[in-house]
Amino acid sequence: MTTELNAIAFKAQTHPRHRFQNLYGLLNSELLIQSWRQINKRSAPGVDGVTAANFKQGLSNNINRLSRALKHKCYRANGVKRVLIPKANGKTRPLGLPTLDDKIVQQSVSQILESIWEQDFLRNSYGYRPNKSAHQAIKSLQLNLQYKGYGYVVEADIKGFFDHMDHDWLMDMLSHRIEDKALLRLIGQWLKARIQHPEGHSTKPDSGTPQGGVISPVLANIYLHYALDLWFEKRVKPKLQGRAMLIRYADDFVVSFQYKQEAEAFYEELPKRLKRFNLDVAPEKTRLERFSRFHPGREHSFHFLGFEFYWGVDRKGEPRLRRQTSPKKHKSLLSELGIWIKLKHTERLRDLMPQLKRKLAGVRNYFGLPDNSRSISRIYDFALERLYKWLNRRSQRRSYNWRGFKDLLRYFGIQPLRVTNRNVAVDWY
C-alpha cells in the first residue's frame, strides 16, 4: 500500500463515522502503475481487443494517458465484453471482460475502497479479502460447530447475486464512507457500462456488476456488509437467547444456531431482509437443517465452498464433525478432468504432463484437507485411468502398458494426492 492508502486506512479505523473527501486525486500515475503490476495479464482482452502485451509495449505512455484523462475528468468507462463459460452440468456462467484501461483504474479504486472498508468489515466475512481465505472459513466453521454446541444450520445461497445488486442501494452504501462525488460518479460509470453480448447486441444494465470486473469483489462485500452482516450482528444476534454464528464467503454463507425456534425465525426472516435490497434466496440451495452430534449421518448434512459437512464418529466412537468434497463438486471435478484429458491427449507429452500436474496440484491445494483423503484419491485414480486410456489411443497400436505408464508418471513427477495439515487462523464465534 502507498503512504496515502495507509493514511486512509488509519483514518477509517480511528474514525468509524468519517466520510472521505478528495479520494479521486489519489488516482495518479504511481497508483496506476502499481495497479498494472497487480492485474491478471493472462485474461482475454475486452471490447477494444487490446492485450496485456500490446499495452506493455507503450506502458509509460498508456499510464500517462490514463493519468491525464483522470486528472482532467475526461476518462470514460468502456463497454464490457460478455462471454459464456461452460460449466460441468452443461450450463454456462456469464463472465464480463473489461478493457485493460478499465481494469487498471478499477484496481486502483478497489485499493482505495479496500483501505476504507477493511476497517469496517466483520471478521465473519472471508471472501476476496487480504489475509482471508476459503480454508479459514472452512476451518472456523468446522471447529465452531464441533466445540460450540450449535444444533441447527441455515444453508443459504443468493440467486444471481452479481446480476441483481441494486445500483441505488450500492451507491447509498458507498456514500456512508465516501463524500467524494467524482469517485462515486466513476464507480457509477462502471455499473452502467454497456454489456456487449456474444450474439452481437449490447444492453445497458440497471442492476448488478459484471462477474469478472476487477472492482466487483469489493463492491459485493460492501453490499453484503450492509445488507446481511451488520443486520445479523446488530439486529438479529442481540435478540437471541442462544448462540448464533454467520460465516460468509462472497455470496455463499452458512448461519448456525443453538436453538430451533431461533433458527426457524431467521429462516423465515432472511428472504424478507434480502428482498429489501432486490435480492432473492435460491430456494433449491437454501434450507434449514438439524445439525447435531446427537444426529450423526450424512442425511443431516450441508454444503459450503465445495465441501459437505456431517457428523460421524471417530475410532473411539466419539462424535466428530467430518468434511469431504461435496458429491456435486466431486462429480463436476471428474467430468472436467475427463473432458480436459480427452481434448488434450494428442499434445506432446512435454506440454501435456506439466499441465496435468498443475491441475492435480490445484485439486490437492484446495481439497487436500484432513478427512478428505478418500475423495482426492478417487480424483487422482480417475485422472490416471483416463490418461492411460487416451494415451493408448494416440496411434494404431497400444502405446503403454501399466509398467511403462508408471515410468512416465515418475519421469514427470506426477505423484498421488495427499492431504496436508494447514495451520490457518481460526475465529471463534
C-alpha positions as CSV (number, residue, x, y, z in Angstrom):
1,M,0.0,0.0,0.0
2,T,1.1,3.5,-0.7
3,T,1.6,6.0,2.1
4,E,-1.7,7.7,1.2
5,L,-3.6,4.4,1.3
6,N,-2.1,3.6,4.7
7,A,-3.2,7.0,6.0
8,I,-6.7,6.4,4.7
9,A,-6.8,3.0,6.4
10,F,-5.7,4.5,9.7
11,K,-8.3,7.3,9.5
12,A,-11.0,4.8,8.7
13,Q,-10.1,2.7,11.7
14,T,-9.8,5.5,14.2
15,H,-12.9,7.5,12.9
16,P,-15.6,5.0,12.1
17,R,-18.1,7.7,11.0
18,H,-15.7,9.7,8.9
19,R,-16.8,10.4,5.3
20,F,-13.7,10.7,3.0
21,Q,-13.2,13.6,0.5
22,N,-10.6,14.1,-2.2
23,L,-10.1,10.4,-2.9
24,Y,-10.3,10.9,-6.7
25,G,-7.0,12.8,-6.6
26,L,-5.2,9.6,-5.5
27,L,-5.7,8.1,-9.0
28,N,-2.3,9.2,-10.2
29,S,0.5,7.6,-12.2
30,E,2.0,6.0,-9.1
31,L,-1.2,4.2,-8.1
32,L,-2.0,3.2,-11.7
33,I,1.4,1.6,-12.3
34,Q,1.1,-0.3,-9.1
35,S,-2.4,-1.5,-10.3
36,W,-0.9,-2.5,-13.6
37,R,1.5,-4.8,-11.7
38,Q,-1.4,-6.4,-9.8
39,I,-3.9,-7.2,-12.5
40,N,-4.1,-10.6,-14.3
41,K,-2.3,-10.1,-17.6
42,R,-3.3,-13.5,-19.0
43,S,-7.0,-12.8,-19.2
44,A,-8.7,-12.3,-22.5
45,P,-9.0,-8.8,-24.0
46,G,-12.1,-6.6,-23.7
47,V,-14.1,-4.9,-26.4
48,D,-11.1,-2.9,-27.7
49,G,-9.1,-6.1,-28.3
50,V,-6.0,-4.7,-26.5
51,T,-4.0,-7.4,-24.8
52,A,-1.5,-7.0,-22.0
53,A,1.4,-7.5,-24.4
54,N,0.1,-4.6,-26.6
55,F,-0.4,-2.4,-23.5
56,K,3.1,-3.2,-22.2
57,Q,4.8,-2.1,-25.4
58,G,3.8,1.5,-24.7
59,L,3.4,1.2,-20.9
60,S,4.7,4.6,-19.9
61,N,2.6,6.4,-22.5
62,N,-0.5,4.4,-21.6
63,I,-0.2,5.1,-17.9
64,N,0.4,8.8,-18.5
65,R,-2.6,8.9,-20.9
66,L,-4.9,7.3,-18.2
67,S,-3.5,9.6,-15.5
68,R,-4.2,12.7,-17.6
69,A,-7.7,11.6,-18.5
70,L,-8.5,11.0,-14.8
71,K,-6.9,14.3,-13.8
72,H,-9.0,16.3,-16.3
73,K,-12.1,14.2,-15.5
74,C,-12.5,13.2,-19.2
75,Y,-12.0,9.4,-18.5
76,R,-15.0,7.4,-19.7
77,A,-15.6,3.7,-18.9
78,N,-15.6,1.3,-21.9
79,G,-18.2,-1.3,-22.6
80,V,-17.8,-4.8,-21.1
81,K,-17.4,-7.9,-23.3
82,R,-19.6,-10.7,-22.0
83,V,-18.5,-14.3,-22.6
84,L,-20.2,-17.5,-21.5
85,I,-18.0,-20.0,-19.6
86,P,-19.3,-23.7,-19.9
87,K,-20.0,-25.5,-16.6
88,A,-19.7,-29.2,-15.9
89,N,-23.5,-29.5,-15.8
90,G,-23.9,-28.3,-19.3
91,K,-25.0,-24.8,-18.4
92,T,-22.9,-21.7,-18.8
93,R,-21.8,-18.9,-16.5
94,P,-21.6,-15.3,-17.8
95,L,-18.3,-13.5,-17.3
96,G,-17.5,-9.9,-18.0
97,L,-14.2,-8.8,-19.7
98,P,-13.4,-5.1,-19.1
99,T,-10.8,-3.4,-21.2
100,L,-7.2,-3.1,-19.8
101,D,-7.8,0.7,-19.2
102,D,-10.8,-0.1,-17.0
103,K,-9.1,-3.0,-15.2
104,I,-6.2,-0.8,-14.2
105,V,-8.4,2.1,-13.0
106,Q,-10.8,-0.4,-11.3
107,Q,-7.9,-1.9,-9.5
108,S,-6.8,1.5,-8.2
109,V,-10.3,2.3,-7.0
110,S,-10.6,-1.1,-5.4
111,Q,-7.5,-0.4,-3.3
112,I,-9.0,2.8,-2.1
113,L,-12.3,1.2,-1.2
114,E,-10.5,-1.7,0.5
115,S,-8.4,0.7,2.6
116,I,-11.6,2.2,4.0
117,W,-13.9,-0.8,4.4
118,E,-11.3,-3.3,5.6
119,Q,-11.6,-1.4,8.8
120,D,-15.4,-1.9,8.9
121,F,-15.8,-5.4,7.6
122,L,-16.7,-8.0,10.2
123,R,-14.4,-11.0,10.9
124,N,-17.0,-13.5,9.7
125,S,-16.6,-12.2,6.1
126,Y,-13.9,-14.2,4.3
127,G,-14.3,-13.8,0.6
128,Y,-11.9,-11.6,-1.6
129,R,-10.2,-10.0,1.4
130,P,-6.5,-9.7,2.2
131,N,-5.2,-12.3,4.7
132,K,-8.6,-14.1,4.5
133,S,-9.2,-17.4,2.6
134,A,-11.8,-20.1,1.9
135,H,-9.7,-22.5,4.1
136,Q,-10.0,-20.2,7.0
137,A,-13.8,-20.0,6.6
138,I,-14.0,-23.8,6.3
139,K,-11.7,-24.4,9.4
140,S,-13.6,-21.8,11.5
141,L,-16.9,-23.3,10.6
142,Q,-15.7,-26.8,11.4
143,L,-14.2,-26.1,14.8
144,N,-17.1,-23.8,15.9
145,L,-19.6,-26.5,15.0
146,Q,-17.5,-29.2,16.7
147,Y,-17.0,-27.4,20.0
148,K,-19.5,-24.7,20.5
149,G,-22.8,-26.6,20.7
150,Y,-24.7,-25.3,17.7
151,G,-27.7,-27.5,16.8
152,Y,-29.2,-26.1,13.6
153,V,-27.8,-24.8,10.4
154,V,-29.3,-22.5,7.7
155,E,-27.5,-23.2,4.5
156,A,-28.2,-20.2,2.1
157,D,-27.3,-19.0,-1.4
158,I,-28.3,-15.8,-3.1
159,K,-29.9,-16.2,-6.5
160,G,-27.9,-14.4,-9.2
161,F,-26.3,-12.1,-6.7
162,F,-23.8,-10.3,-9.0
163,D,-26.6,-9.7,-11.5
164,H,-29.1,-8.3,-9.0
165,M,-27.1,-5.9,-6.8
166,D,-29.2,-2.7,-6.7
167,H,-27.3,0.3,-8.0
168,D,-29.1,2.8,-5.9
169,W,-28.6,0.8,-2.8
170,L,-24.9,0.3,-3.6
171,M,-24.3,4.0,-4.2
172,D,-26.1,4.8,-0.9
173,M,-23.9,2.3,0.9
174,L,-20.7,3.8,-0.6
175,S,-21.9,7.3,0.5
176,H,-21.7,6.1,4.1
177,R,-18.0,6.5,3.9
178,I,-17.3,8.5,0.7
179,E,-18.2,12.1,0.1
180,D,-16.1,12.5,-3.0
181,K,-18.7,12.8,-5.8
182,A,-16.1,12.4,-8.6
183,L,-15.1,9.0,-7.3
184,L,-18.7,8.0,-6.9
185,R,-19.5,9.1,-10.4
186,L,-16.6,7.0,-11.7
187,I,-17.9,3.9,-10.0
188,G,-21.3,4.7,-11.4
189,Q,-19.9,4.6,-14.9
190,W,-18.7,1.1,-14.4
191,L,-22.1,0.0,-13.0
192,K,-23.9,1.4,-16.1
193,A,-21.3,0.4,-18.7
194,R,-22.8,-1.3,-21.7
195,I,-22.5,-5.0,-22.0
196,Q,-21.6,-6.5,-25.4
197,H,-23.3,-9.9,-25.6
198,P,-21.9,-12.9,-27.6
199,E,-24.8,-12.6,-30.1
200,G,-23.6,-9.1,-31.1
201,H,-26.2,-6.9,-29.4
202,S,-25.5,-4.7,-26.4
203,T,-27.5,-3.7,-23.3
204,K,-27.2,-1.2,-20.6
205,P,-27.7,-2.8,-17.1
206,D,-30.0,-1.3,-14.5
207,S,-28.6,-3.6,-11.7
208,G,-25.7,-5.8,-10.9
209,T,-22.0,-5.7,-11.6
210,P,-20.3,-8.0,-14.2
211,Q,-18.6,-11.0,-12.8
212,G,-15.0,-10.6,-13.9
213,G,-14.8,-6.9,-13.2
214,V,-11.8,-6.1,-11.0
215,I,-13.9,-3.9,-8.7
216,S,-16.8,-6.4,-8.4
217,P,-15.5,-8.4,-5.4
218,V,-15.0,-5.4,-3.1
219,L,-18.4,-3.9,-4.2
220,A,-20.0,-7.2,-3.4
221,N,-18.5,-7.3,0.0
222,I,-19.6,-3.7,0.7
223,Y,-23.2,-4.6,-0.4
224,L,-23.5,-7.7,1.8
225,H,-21.7,-6.0,4.7
226,Y,-24.7,-3.6,5.0
227,A,-27.5,-5.9,3.7
228,L,-26.5,-9.0,5.7
229,D,-23.5,-8.9,8.0
230,L,-24.4,-5.8,10.0
231,W,-28.1,-6.8,10.2
232,F,-27.2,-10.2,11.6
233,E,-24.7,-8.8,14.1
234,K,-26.6,-5.7,15.2
235,R,-30.3,-6.7,14.9
236,V,-30.6,-10.5,14.9
237,K,-28.0,-11.6,17.5
238,P,-28.9,-9.2,20.3
239,K,-32.4,-10.6,20.4
240,L,-31.3,-14.3,20.7
241,Q,-31.2,-16.4,23.8
242,G,-28.7,-18.9,22.4
243,R,-25.5,-18.8,20.4
244,A,-25.5,-17.9,16.7
245,M,-22.8,-17.7,14.0
246,L,-22.8,-16.4,10.4
247,I,-19.8,-17.3,8.2
248,R,-19.8,-15.8,4.7
249,Y,-17.6,-16.2,1.6
250,A,-18.8,-13.7,-1.0
251,D,-22.5,-14.5,-1.6
252,D,-22.3,-18.1,-0.1
253,F,-23.0,-18.2,3.6
254,V,-24.0,-20.5,6.5
255,V,-25.8,-19.5,9.7
256,S,-25.7,-21.7,12.8
257,F,-28.0,-21.5,15.8
258,Q,-28.2,-23.2,19.2
259,Y,-32.0,-23.3,19.4
260,K,-34.5,-24.5,16.8
261,Q,-37.1,-21.6,17.3
262,E,-34.4,-19.0,16.6
263,A,-33.2,-20.8,13.6
264,E,-36.7,-21.1,12.2
265,A,-37.4,-17.4,12.8
266,F,-34.2,-16.4,11.0
267,Y,-35.0,-18.8,8.1
268,E,-38.4,-17.0,7.7
269,E,-37.0,-13.5,8.0
270,L,-33.9,-13.9,5.7
271,P,-35.9,-13.8,2.4
272,K,-37.7,-10.6,3.5
273,R,-34.5,-8.9,4.5
274,L,-32.7,-9.7,1.2
275,K,-35.8,-8.7,-0.7
276,R,-35.4,-5.1,0.6
277,F,-32.1,-5.0,-1.3
278,N,-33.5,-6.5,-4.5
279,L,-32.0,-9.9,-3.7
280,D,-33.6,-13.4,-3.5
281,V,-32.5,-16.6,-2.0
282,A,-32.1,-19.6,-4.3
283,P,-34.8,-22.0,-3.0
284,E,-33.0,-25.1,-4.2
285,K,-29.9,-24.1,-2.3
286,T,-31.4,-22.7,0.9
287,R,-32.7,-24.9,3.7
288,L,-32.8,-25.3,7.5
289,E,-31.1,-28.5,8.7
290,R,-30.9,-30.2,12.1
291,F,-27.2,-30.5,12.7
292,S,-26.1,-32.0,15.9
293,R,-23.7,-34.6,17.3
294,F,-26.8,-36.4,18.5
295,H,-28.0,-36.9,14.9
296,P,-25.0,-38.3,13.1
297,G,-25.0,-39.4,9.4
298,R,-24.9,-37.8,6.0
299,E,-28.7,-37.5,5.9
300,H,-28.1,-34.5,8.2
301,S,-25.5,-32.6,6.2
302,F,-25.0,-29.3,4.4
303,H,-22.6,-27.9,1.8
304,F,-20.3,-24.9,1.9
305,L,-17.5,-23.9,-0.5
306,G,-17.4,-27.3,-2.3
307,F,-17.3,-29.4,0.9
308,E,-20.0,-31.5,2.6
309,F,-20.2,-31.3,6.4
310,Y,-21.8,-34.0,8.5
311,W,-21.4,-35.6,11.9
312,G,-19.8,-39.0,12.2
313,V,-17.8,-40.9,14.8
314,D,-14.1,-41.4,15.3
315,R,-12.2,-44.6,16.1
316,K,-13.1,-44.3,19.7
317,G,-16.8,-44.0,19.0
318,E,-16.8,-40.3,19.9
319,P,-18.9,-37.8,17.8
320,R,-16.7,-35.9,15.3
321,L,-17.5,-33.4,12.6
322,R,-16.5,-34.6,9.2
323,R,-16.0,-32.8,5.9
324,Q,-15.4,-34.1,2.4
325,T,-15.7,-32.9,-1.2
326,S,-19.4,-32.5,-1.8
327,P,-20.9,-35.1,-4.2
328,K,-21.9,-32.4,-6.7
329,K,-18.4,-30.8,-6.7
330,H,-16.7,-34.3,-6.9
331,K,-18.8,-35.2,-9.9
332,S,-18.0,-31.9,-11.7
333,L,-14.3,-32.3,-11.0
334,L,-14.3,-35.8,-12.5
335,S,-16.2,-34.5,-15.5
336,E,-14.0,-31.5,-16.1
337,L,-10.8,-33.6,-15.8
338,G,-12.1,-36.3,-18.1
339,I,-13.1,-33.8,-20.8
340,W,-9.8,-31.9,-20.5
341,I,-7.7,-35.1,-20.9
342,K,-9.7,-36.2,-23.9
343,L,-9.2,-32.8,-25.6
344,K,-5.5,-32.6,-24.7
345,H,-4.3,-36.2,-25.2
346,T,-2.9,-35.5,-28.7
347,E,-0.5,-32.8,-27.4
348,R,3.2,-33.5,-26.9
349,L,3.9,-35.1,-23.6
350,R,6.3,-32.4,-22.6
351,D,3.4,-30.0,-22.9
352,L,0.5,-32.2,-21.6
353,M,2.1,-33.7,-18.5
354,P,3.1,-30.4,-16.8
355,Q,-0.4,-29.0,-17.4
356,L,-1.9,-32.1,-15.8
357,K,0.5,-31.9,-12.9
358,R,-0.6,-28.3,-12.3
359,K,-4.3,-29.3,-12.4
360,L,-3.9,-32.1,-9.9
361,A,-1.8,-29.7,-7.7
362,G,-4.8,-27.3,-7.7
363,V,-7.1,-30.1,-6.6
364,R,-4.7,-31.0,-3.8
365,N,-4.1,-27.5,-2.7
366,Y,-7.8,-26.8,-2.2
367,F,-9.4,-30.1,-1.4
368,G,-6.5,-31.9,0.2
369,L,-7.7,-31.2,3.8
370,P,-7.8,-33.8,6.6
371,D,-10.8,-36.2,6.4
372,N,-10.8,-35.8,2.6
373,S,-8.1,-38.3,1.5
374,R,-10.5,-40.8,0.0
375,S,-12.1,-38.2,-2.2
376,I,-8.9,-36.7,-3.6
377,S,-7.5,-40.3,-4.1
378,R,-10.5,-41.1,-6.3
379,I,-10.0,-38.0,-8.3
380,Y,-6.3,-38.9,-8.8
381,D,-7.1,-42.5,-9.8
382,F,-9.8,-41.3,-12.2
383,A,-7.3,-38.9,-13.9
384,L,-4.7,-41.6,-14.3
385,E,-7.3,-44.1,-15.7
386,R,-8.5,-41.5,-18.3
387,L,-4.9,-40.5,-19.2
388,Y,-3.9,-44.2,-19.7
389,K,-7.0,-44.8,-21.9
390,W,-6.5,-41.8,-24.1
391,L,-2.7,-42.1,-24.5
392,N,-3.2,-45.6,-25.8
393,R,-5.5,-44.2,-28.5
394,R,-2.9,-41.9,-29.9
395,S,-1.8,-44.4,-32.5
396,Q,-2.9,-47.6,-34.1
397,R,-1.1,-49.8,-31.6
398,R,-1.1,-49.7,-27.8
399,S,1.5,-47.1,-26.6
400,Y,1.8,-48.0,-23.0
401,N,1.4,-50.9,-20.6
402,W,1.0,-50.1,-16.9
403,R,4.7,-50.5,-16.2
404,G,5.6,-48.0,-18.9
405,F,2.8,-45.7,-17.8
406,K,4.1,-45.6,-14.2
407,D,7.6,-44.8,-15.5
408,L,6.1,-41.9,-17.5
409,L,4.4,-40.6,-14.3
410,R,7.6,-40.9,-12.4
411,Y,9.6,-39.1,-15.1
412,F,7.2,-36.1,-15.0
413,G,6.9,-36.1,-11.2
414,I,3.2,-36.8,-11.0
415,Q,2.6,-38.3,-7.6
416,P,-0.6,-39.4,-5.6
417,L,-2.5,-36.6,-4.0
418,R,-2.0,-36.4,-0.2
419,V,-3.9,-34.4,2.4
420,T,-2.0,-31.7,4.3
421,N,-2.5,-30.2,7.8
422,R,-2.5,-26.5,7.3
423,N,-2.2,-24.0,10.1
424,V,-4.7,-21.3,9.4
425,A,-6.1,-18.7,11.7
426,V,-9.5,-19.6,13.3
427,D,-12.1,-17.2,14.6
428,W,-14.3,-18.4,17.4
429,Y,-18.0,-17.3,17.5
